[in-house]
Amino acid sequence: MKKMFKSVLSFILTVIIFVMPCSIAFAEGSTPVEIKAKSAVLMDVATGRVLMKHNENQKVYPASVTKIMPLLLIIEAIDEGKISLGDTVTVTGSAASKGGSQIWLKEGEQMTVDELLKATAVYSANDACTALGEYLAGSDEAFVKMLNDRASELGMTNTHFENCTGLDDTTENHLTTALDVAIMSRELLKHDLIMNYTTIWMDSLRNGQTELVNTNKLVRFYEGTTGLKTGTTSKAGCCVSASAMRDGTHLVAVVMGSDNSTDRFETAKAMLNWGFSNYSTVTPEIDKSLIPDVGVISGVIDKITPKIPTVQPVLIEKGREGDITQTVDLAVDVAAPVEQGQVLGTVTFRLGDEMLGEYNLTAPDSVAPLTFSIVFRRVLKAIAS
């Protein structure tokens, strides 16, 4: 019996010895999956919440992941009506002379914005990206300034662009971070139009003469992939900003500086798999039974029914859907006049100590104050009846 007790005790001590260091390491910030890269970030696209990070603020060369920002500016310009997909772009000599990945544009050749977008997003064509930038900004230099200005607006404090392509043979300061890449990736993914391009596996240009195969292999092999962009140079290593959506949850995994292409894709897949396994997107429902009518003091009507707001989806840990609580703070009555849209109260959703969202309950219509003439007419009507 004593021998058995010693064996059991020995087993327990062994487990404690091996488990405790792992728990401590995870608590100190290690990631739940193996990161085969210099830096990485997993972000929820809807909320911007960072779910996983590894050296997220380390400055690195982004290679062609750079093109996420040019794509964002072009898509924004299309959405704002500044340019259109059908616009014809005449290729300049400077655009045609870009090296690296390209579709071999010639000076004076004409392509539409749509075709150049496809070449940039799918094939990572440096000449196509430059042509788009020159068309939007007037020159390559002006376009690069636009890239940096937009990065500043988005709070990408550790990013500096020296070109729109990511070519880094002659630059030392074309740098960003995994976190900043996630920020601009999220902003680009707010525009559904980009996914018409980033989800293409194979296509062609020039009436089929120029074949395009997506540099992002996840488009073909990972369920729910929505994009986004790869990049590879000797300075940057192998990089990818990989986005995917499943069951309403949209995530982006940024992997910077892997030793090889396999490592970047496997790391991105591992991060995305972990995110989809551990989090879900839910839309809390306001309990209308908790929201009574609000009395109106000295108004032409006695009460109003608050307008129920639209609740936005939230990302929570799986299995905690039933732990979401809601608190209603609503006025018993308000004095006339009441303006349409006037705030009457709030509904607050929480998950434990975390506030998931707060929504205003408002007046659906305006309510005029009760005047002497209105009261007099009502009295006469009552007497007549």
Kinemage of the C-alpha trace (Angstrom):
@kinemage 1
@onewidth
@group {chain A} dominant
@subgroup {mainchain}
@vectorlist {calphas} color= white
{ca met a 1} P 0.000 0.000 0.000
{ca lys a 2} L 2.845 2.375 0.914
{ca lys a 3} L 4.586 1.500 -2.341
{ca met a 4} L 1.471 2.341 -4.326
{ca phe a 5} L 1.067 5.607 -2.421
{ca lys a 6} L 4.678 6.584 -3.215
{ca ser a 7} L 4.122 5.783 -6.915
{ca val a 8} L 1.006 7.926 -7.072
{ca leu a 9} L 2.731 10.764 -5.220
{ca ser a 10} L 5.702 10.537 -7.552
{ca phe a 11} L 3.399 10.715 -10.568
{ca ile a 12} L 1.615 13.798 -9.207
{ca leu a 13} L 4.902 15.569 -8.487
{ca thr a 14} L 6.141 14.763 -11.987
{ca val a 15} L 2.998 16.259 -13.531
{ca ile a 16} L 3.348 19.393 -11.400
{ca ile a 17} L 6.977 19.819 -12.383
{ca phe a 18} L 6.215 19.589 -16.087
{ca val a 19} L 2.956 21.562 -16.093
{ca met a 20} L 3.969 24.530 -13.941
{ca pro a 21} L 6.696 25.906 -16.253
{ca cys a 22} L 4.259 25.763 -19.209
{ca ser a 23} L 1.591 27.630 -17.273
{ca ile a 24} L 4.065 30.260 -16.168
{ca ala a 25} L 5.408 30.666 -19.709
{ca phe a 26} L 1.934 31.138 -21.146
{ca ala a 27} L 1.073 33.635 -18.421
{ca glu a 28} L 4.173 35.645 -19.307
{ca gly a 29} L 2.975 36.117 -22.878
{ca ser a 30} L 3.909 33.126 -25.004
{ca thr a 31} L 1.486 32.183 -27.747
{ca pro a 32} L -0.863 29.173 -27.720
{ca val a 33} L 0.504 28.022 -31.106
{ca glu a 34} L 4.037 27.782 -32.439
{ca ile a 35} L 5.064 30.970 -34.243
{ca lys a 36} L 7.692 30.264 -36.887
{ca ala a 37} L 8.330 33.923 -37.680
{ca lys a 38} L 9.955 37.065 -36.321
{ca ser a 39} L 6.594 38.546 -35.379
{ca ala a 40} L 2.890 37.824 -35.650
{ca val a 41} L -0.575 39.118 -34.743
{ca leu a 42} L -4.048 37.585 -34.825
{ca met a 43} L -6.800 40.221 -34.950
{ca asp a 44} L -10.582 40.185 -35.096
{ca val a 45} L -11.572 42.199 -38.165
{ca ala a 46} L -14.920 43.389 -36.794
{ca thr a 47} L -13.632 44.844 -33.518
{ca gly a 48} L -9.878 45.224 -33.976
{ca arg a 49} L -9.334 43.100 -30.881
{ca val a 50} L -5.899 41.431 -30.775
{ca leu a 51} L -6.285 37.748 -29.875
{ca met a 52} L -2.669 36.656 -30.214
{ca lys a 53} L 0.624 38.502 -30.554
{ca his a 54} L 4.341 37.822 -30.837
{ca asn a 55} L 6.861 40.678 -31.101
{ca glu a 56} L 3.973 42.682 -32.538
{ca asn a 57} L 5.808 46.037 -32.415
{ca gln a 58} L 9.137 44.840 -33.822
{ca lys a 59} L 10.008 46.809 -36.954
{ca val a 60} L 10.462 44.547 -39.978
{ca tyr a 61} L 10.632 44.738 -43.749
{ca pro a 62} L 7.174 43.960 -45.165
{ca ala a 63} L 8.087 43.071 -48.782
{ca ser a 64} L 4.909 42.968 -50.916
{ca val a 65} L 2.642 42.940 -47.859
{ca thr a 66} L 3.261 46.677 -48.361
{ca lys a 67} L 0.675 46.563 -51.162
{ca ile a 68} L -2.176 46.320 -48.660
{ca met a 69} L -1.919 50.090 -48.198
{ca pro a 70} L -1.931 50.950 -51.931
{ca leu a 71} L -4.880 48.604 -52.390
{ca leu a 72} L -6.679 50.378 -49.539
{ca leu a 73} L -6.163 53.813 -51.119
{ca ile a 74} L -7.332 52.618 -54.529
{ca ile a 75} L -10.438 50.916 -53.113
{ca glu a 76} L -11.248 53.985 -51.007
{ca ala a 77} L -10.909 56.199 -54.084
{ca ile a 78} L -13.297 53.924 -55.993
{ca asp a 79} L -15.828 53.938 -53.149
{ca glu a 80} L -15.610 57.738 -52.969
{ca gly a 81} L -16.150 58.099 -56.721
{ca lys a 82} L -12.728 59.648 -57.409
{ca ile a 83} L -11.872 56.872 -59.874
{ca ser a 84} L -13.795 53.915 -61.273
{ca leu a 85} L -13.016 50.321 -62.186
{ca gly a 86} L -13.598 51.059 -65.862
{ca asp a 87} L -11.112 53.946 -66.028
{ca thr a 88} L -8.303 53.475 -68.546
{ca val a 89} L -4.769 53.883 -67.213
{ca thr a 90} L -1.858 54.629 -69.536
{ca val a 91} L 1.339 53.044 -68.251
{ca thr a 92} L 4.318 55.359 -67.696
{ca gly a 93} L 7.953 54.485 -68.230
{ca ser a 94} L 8.625 54.502 -64.494
{ca ala a 95} L 5.817 52.023 -63.829
{ca ala a 96} L 6.930 49.763 -66.657
{ca ser a 97} L 10.503 49.706 -65.339
{ca lys a 98} L 9.671 48.198 -61.942
{ca gly a 99} L 11.454 44.945 -61.220
{ca gly a 100} L 10.463 41.918 -59.187
{ca ser a 101} L 7.035 40.388 -59.618
{ca gln a 102} L 5.346 41.998 -62.625
{ca ile a 103} L 3.033 41.501 -65.606
{ca trp a 104} L 5.580 43.114 -67.957
{ca leu a 105} L 3.687 46.288 -68.692
{ca lys a 106} L 5.080 48.410 -71.517
{ca glu a 107} L 5.287 52.189 -71.583
{ca gly a 108} L 2.166 53.530 -73.259
{ca glu a 109} L 0.202 50.301 -72.760
{ca gln a 110} L -3.330 50.807 -71.494
{ca met a 111} L -5.221 48.779 -68.920
{ca thr a 112} L -8.309 49.434 -66.813
{ca val a 113} L -8.226 50.055 -63.081
{ca asp a 114} L -10.028 46.730 -62.713
{ca glu a 115} L -7.291 44.844 -64.571
{ca leu a 116} L -4.476 46.549 -62.663
{ca leu a 117} L -6.215 45.862 -59.359
{ca lys a 118} L -6.430 42.199 -60.272
{ca ala a 119} L -2.759 42.066 -61.214
{ca thr a 120} L -1.758 43.786 -57.954
{ca ala a 121} L -3.966 41.791 -55.584
{ca val a 122} L -3.595 38.368 -57.202
{ca tyr a 123} L -0.122 38.348 -58.726
{ca ser a 124} L 1.498 41.098 -56.607
{ca ala a 125} L 2.605 42.907 -59.762
{ca asn a 126} L 4.896 45.830 -58.926
{ca asp a 127} L 4.382 47.530 -62.284
{ca ala a 128} L 0.590 47.338 -61.975
{ca cys a 129} L 0.651 48.710 -58.421
{ca thr a 130} L 2.859 51.625 -59.462
{ca ala a 131} L 0.631 52.408 -62.438
{ca leu a 132} L -2.416 52.560 -60.163
{ca gly a 133} L -0.616 54.820 -57.715
{ca glu a 134} L 0.535 57.218 -60.410
{ca tyr a 135} L -2.981 57.337 -61.853
{ca leu a 136} L -4.509 58.209 -58.470
{ca ala a 137} L -1.865 60.589 -57.113
{ca gly a 138} L -0.199 61.947 -60.257
{ca ser a 139} L 3.242 60.549 -59.477
{ca asp a 140} L 4.893 57.709 -57.615
{ca glu a 141} L 6.331 60.134 -55.057
{ca ala a 142} L 2.936 61.710 -54.375
{ca phe a 143} L 1.393 58.269 -53.974
{ca val a 144} L 4.012 57.241 -51.400
{ca lys a 145} L 3.189 60.382 -49.438
{ca met a 146} L -0.474 59.354 -49.518
{ca leu a 147} L 0.504 55.941 -48.147
{ca asn a 148} L 2.344 57.456 -45.209
{ca asp a 149} L -0.388 59.999 -44.512
{ca arg a 150} L -3.031 57.251 -44.431
{ca ala a 151} L -0.831 55.126 -42.172
{ca ser a 152} L -0.595 58.046 -39.768
{ca glu a 153} L -4.385 58.487 -39.812
{ca leu a 154} L -4.823 54.828 -38.914
{ca gly a 155} L -2.441 55.076 -35.969
{ca met a 156} L 0.295 52.967 -37.582
{ca thr a 157} L 2.985 54.664 -35.522
{ca asn a 158} L 5.803 52.244 -36.379
{ca thr a 159} L 5.375 52.285 -40.156
{ca his a 160} L 7.251 54.193 -42.838
{ca phe a 161} L 6.817 53.543 -46.564
{ca glu a 162} L 9.486 54.458 -49.095
{ca asn a 163} L 7.673 52.944 -52.064
{ca cys a 164} L 4.350 51.333 -52.919
{ca thr a 165} L 5.720 47.913 -53.911
{ca gly a 166} L 7.767 46.628 -50.987
{ca leu a 167} L 10.949 46.302 -53.032
{ca asp a 168} L 13.740 46.780 -50.507
{ca asp a 169} L 17.044 46.268 -52.349
{ca thr a 170} L 17.977 49.932 -51.999
{ca thr a 171} L 16.073 50.957 -48.887
{ca glu a 172} L 16.829 50.691 -45.186
{ca asn a 173} L 13.798 52.492 -43.750
{ca his a 174} L 10.854 50.842 -45.496
{ca leu a 175} L 9.589 49.304 -42.267
{ca thr a 176} L 6.418 48.306 -40.466
{ca thr a 177} L 5.265 45.924 -37.714
{ca ala a 178} L 2.942 42.943 -37.487
{ca leu a 179} L 0.469 45.052 -35.501
{ca asp a 180} L 0.484 47.861 -38.060
{ca val a 181} L -0.024 45.367 -40.894
{ca ala a 182} L -3.018 43.961 -39.019
{ca ile a 183} L -4.427 47.484 -38.640
{ca met a 184} L -4.235 48.288 -42.361
{ca ser a 185} L -5.442 44.786 -43.269
{ca arg a 186} L -8.515 45.264 -41.110
{ca glu a 187} L -9.207 48.635 -42.731
{ca leu a 188} L -8.956 47.133 -46.223
{ca leu a 189} L -11.260 44.253 -45.316
{ca lys a 190} L -13.990 46.750 -44.395
{ca his a 191} L -14.438 47.148 -48.159
{ca asp a 192} L -16.168 44.101 -49.613
{ca leu a 193} L -14.955 45.023 -53.110
{ca ile a 194} L -11.388 43.960 -52.348
{ca met a 195} L -12.499 40.365 -51.799
{ca asn a 196} L -13.572 40.195 -55.447
{ca tyr a 197} L -9.817 40.183 -56.131
{ca thr a 198} L -8.127 38.666 -53.084
{ca thr a 199} L -10.205 35.459 -53.322
{ca ile a 200} L -9.238 34.747 -56.955
{ca trp a 201} L -7.093 31.649 -57.323
{ca met a 202} L -6.389 31.787 -61.075
{ca asp a 203} L -7.280 34.309 -63.768
{ca ser a 204} L -5.759 35.995 -66.783
{ca leu a 205} L -5.218 39.315 -68.556
{ca arg a 206} L -4.621 40.366 -72.179
{ca asn a 207} L -7.295 38.012 -73.513
{ca gly a 208} L -5.778 35.033 -71.742
{ca gln a 209} L -2.188 35.714 -72.761
{ca thr a 210} L -1.075 36.667 -69.257
{ca glu a 211} L -1.906 34.082 -66.599
{ca leu a 212} L -2.320 35.062 -62.981
{ca val a 213} L -1.958 32.620 -60.087
{ca asn a 214} L -2.535 33.905 -56.576
{ca thr a 215} L 0.614 34.103 -54.460
{ca asn a 216} L -1.551 33.366 -51.394
{ca lys a 217} L -1.896 29.569 -51.432
{ca leu a 218} L -4.456 29.700 -48.634
{ca val a 219} L -7.015 30.964 -51.164
{ca arg a 220} L -7.119 27.458 -52.571
{ca phe a 221} L -6.375 25.344 -49.530
{ca tyr a 222} L -7.900 27.059 -46.470
{ca glu a 223} L -11.661 27.121 -45.898
{ca gly a 224} L -13.163 30.596 -45.678
{ca thr a 225} L -10.115 32.506 -46.922
{ca thr a 226} L -10.878 36.117 -47.850
{ca gly a 227} L -7.310 37.243 -48.649
{ca leu a 228} L -5.098 39.011 -48.250
{ca lys a 229} L -1.455 39.499 -49.304
{ca thr a 230} L 1.914 37.760 -49.323
{ca gly a 231} L 5.416 39.162 -49.505
{ca thr a 232} L 8.911 37.732 -49.911
{ca thr a 233} L 12.376 39.285 -50.153
{ca ser a 234} L 15.765 38.297 -48.773
{ca lys a 235} L 15.536 41.120 -46.214
{ca ala a 236} L 11.931 40.505 -45.187
{ca gly a 237} L 11.842 36.734 -45.328
{ca cys a 238} L 8.458 35.184 -46.071
{ca cys a 239} L 5.452 37.205 -44.914
{ca val a 240} L 1.685 36.973 -45.178
{ca ser a 241} L -1.415 38.767 -44.006
{ca ala a 242} L -3.967 35.949 -44.147
{ca ser a 243} L -7.654 36.614 -43.553
{ca ala a 244} L -10.548 34.178 -43.322
{ca met a 245} L -14.193 34.146 -42.262
{ca arg a 246} L -16.154 31.302 -40.694
{ca asp a 247} L -19.632 31.441 -39.136
{ca gly a 248} L -19.608 35.215 -39.100
{ca thr a 249} L -16.192 35.508 -37.434
{ca his a 250} L -13.629 37.330 -39.594
{ca leu a 251} L -9.984 37.044 -38.526
{ca val a 252} L -6.670 38.197 -39.950
{ca ala a 253} L -3.372 36.486 -39.100
{ca val a 254} L -0.234 38.492 -39.839
{ca val a 255} L 3.023 36.540 -40.045
{ca met a 256} L 6.237 38.469 -40.680
{ca gly a 257} L 9.733 37.147 -41.322
{ca ser a 258} L 9.349 33.379 -41.625
{ca asp a 259} L 12.344 31.413 -42.884
{ca asn a 260} L 10.375 29.838 -45.706
{ca ser a 261} L 6.984 29.917 -47.402
{ca thr a 262} L 5.750 26.745 -45.707
{ca asp a 263} L 6.394 28.204 -42.257
{ca arg a 264} L 4.477 31.407 -42.981
{ca phe a 265} L 1.392 29.583 -44.267
{ca glu a 266} L 1.442 26.907 -41.561
{ca thr a 267} L 1.828 29.559 -38.856
{ca ala a 268} L -1.024 31.608 -40.298
{ca lys a 269} L -3.240 28.517 -40.492
{ca ala a 270} L -2.405 27.557 -36.899
{ca met a 271} L -3.270 31.045 -35.668
{ca leu a 272} L -6.536 31.156 -37.613
{ca asn a 273} L -7.498 27.637 -36.483
{ca trp a 274} L -6.898 28.593 -32.867
{ca gly a 275} L -8.970 31.742 -33.261
{ca phe a 276} L -11.916 29.963 -34.853
{ca ser a 277} L -11.750 27.171 -32.252
{ca asn a 278} L -11.752 29.498 -29.257
{ca tyr a 279} L -13.913 32.467 -30.277
{ca ser a 280} L -17.297 33.048 -31.817
{ca thr a 281} L -19.187 36.083 -33.048
{ca val a 282} L -22.617 36.610 -31.523
{ca thr a 283} L -25.217 39.367 -31.682
{ca pro a 284} L -26.783 40.006 -28.260
{ca glu a 285} L -30.562 40.474 -28.348
{ca ile a 286} L -32.241 43.274 -26.420
{ca asp a 287} L -34.987 41.972 -24.133
{ca lys a 288} L -37.930 44.194 -25.051
{ca ser a 289} L -39.823 43.099 -21.922
{ca leu a 290} L -37.306 45.137 -19.914
{ca ile a 291} L -38.202 48.322 -21.782
{ca pro a 292} L -41.556 49.851 -20.764
{ca asp a 293} L -43.120 52.942 -22.292
{ca val a 294} L -41.829 56.289 -21.033
{ca gly a 295} L -44.340 58.820 -19.712
{ca val a 296} L -44.470 62.293 -21.240
{ca ile a 297} L -45.183 65.170 -18.849
{ca ser a 298} L -47.306 67.962 -20.337
{ca gly a 299} L -47.127 66.535 -23.832
{ca val a 300} L -49.751 66.097 -26.522
{ca ile a 301} L -49.460 62.357 -25.882
{ca asp a 302} L -49.089 60.663 -22.515
{ca lys a 303} L -46.335 58.158 -23.327
{ca ile a 304} L -43.861 57.029 -25.964
{ca thr a 305} L -42.362 53.661 -26.788
{ca pro a 306} L -38.537 53.844 -26.985
{ca lys a 307} L -36.940 52.921 -30.304
{ca ile a 308} L -34.925 49.711 -30.048
{ca pro a 309} L -31.421 50.168 -31.530
{ca thr a 310} L -29.580 47.754 -33.798
{ca val a 311} L -27.043 45.726 -31.816
{ca gln a 312} L -23.639 45.036 -33.338
{ca pro a 313} L -22.017 41.576 -33.276
{ca val a 314} L -19.361 40.960 -30.633
{ca leu a 315} L -16.508 38.490 -30.356
{ca ile a 316} L -16.496 36.324 -27.222
{ca glu a 317} L -14.888 33.145 -26.003
{ca lys a 318} L -16.801 30.088 -27.113
{ca gly a 319} L -19.087 28.626 -24.481
{ca arg a 320} L -19.723 31.964 -22.767
{ca glu a 321} L -22.709 33.023 -24.856
{ca gly a 322} L -25.033 32.381 -21.908
{ca asp a 323} L -22.942 34.597 -19.611
{ca ile a 324} L -23.826 37.816 -21.435
{ca thr a 325} L -25.948 40.122 -19.263
{ca gln a 326} L -27.858 43.276 -20.116
{ca thr a 327} L -28.755 46.259 -17.957
{ca val a 328} L -31.461 48.763 -18.891
{ca asp a 329} L -31.276 52.320 -17.564
{ca leu a 330} L -34.463 54.105 -18.688
{ca ala a 331} L -36.215 57.288 -17.616
{ca val a 332} L -39.639 56.833 -16.021
{ca asp a 333} L -40.901 59.982 -17.716
{ca val a 334} L -39.675 63.019 -19.645
{ca ala a 335} L -41.029 66.540 -19.990
{ca ala a 336} L -42.333 67.812 -23.306
{ca pro a 337} L -41.187 68.931 -25.770
{ca val a 338} L -39.439 65.714 -26.795
{ca glu a 339} L -37.230 65.712 -29.884
{ca gln a 340} L -37.051 62.808 -32.319
{ca gly a 341} L -33.922 60.815 -31.478
{ca gln a 342} L -33.737 62.204 -27.943
{ca val a 343} L -31.974 59.746 -25.637
{ca leu a 344} L -34.353 58.225 -23.115
{ca gly a 345} L -32.037 55.593 -21.673
{ca thr a 346} L -29.416 52.966 -22.432
{ca val a 347} L -28.973 49.221 -22.733
{ca thr a 348} L -25.567 47.900 -21.661
{ca phe a 349} L -24.266 44.422 -22.463
{ca arg a 350} L -21.539 42.880 -20.316
{ca leu a 351} L -19.565 39.683 -20.131
{ca gly a 352} L -18.345 39.553 -16.564
{ca asp a 353} L -16.519 42.832 -15.958
{ca glu a 354} L -16.073 43.503 -19.679
{ca met a 355} L -18.494 45.899 -21.344
{ca leu a 356} L -19.427 44.529 -24.769
{ca gly a 357} L -21.473 47.527 -25.853
{ca glu a 358} L -23.790 50.320 -24.809
{ca tyr a 359} L -26.780 51.393 -26.907
{ca asn a 360} L -29.099 54.371 -26.656
{ca leu a 361} L -32.856 54.004 -26.377
{ca thr a 362} L -34.338 56.996 -28.189
{ca ala a 363} L -37.612 58.740 -28.900
{ca pro a 364} L -39.015 57.480 -32.228
{ca asp a 365} L -40.841 60.766 -32.918
{ca ser a 366} L -41.030 64.298 -31.581
{ca val a 367} L -43.696 65.173 -29.005
{ca ala a 368} L -45.000 68.734 -28.813
{ca pro a 369} L -45.872 70.336 -25.463
{ca leu a 370} L -49.475 70.587 -24.390
{ca thr a 371} L -50.739 74.167 -24.896
{ca phe a 372} L -53.843 75.978 -23.565
{ca ser a 373} L -55.461 75.959 -27.004
{ca ile a 374} L -54.975 72.201 -27.341
{ca val a 375} L -56.461 71.624 -23.875
{ca phe a 376} L -59.410 73.924 -24.708
{ca arg a 377} L -60.169 72.060 -27.954
{ca arg a 378} L -60.047 68.739 -26.148
{ca val a 379} L -62.495 69.983 -23.500
{ca leu a 380} L -64.925 71.212 -26.166
{ca lys a 381} L -64.650 67.887 -28.000
{ca ala a 382} L -65.341 65.977 -24.751
{ca ile a 383} L -68.408 68.120 -24.011
{ca ala a 384} L -69.736 67.665 -27.542
{ca ser a 385} L -69.408 63.918 -27.340
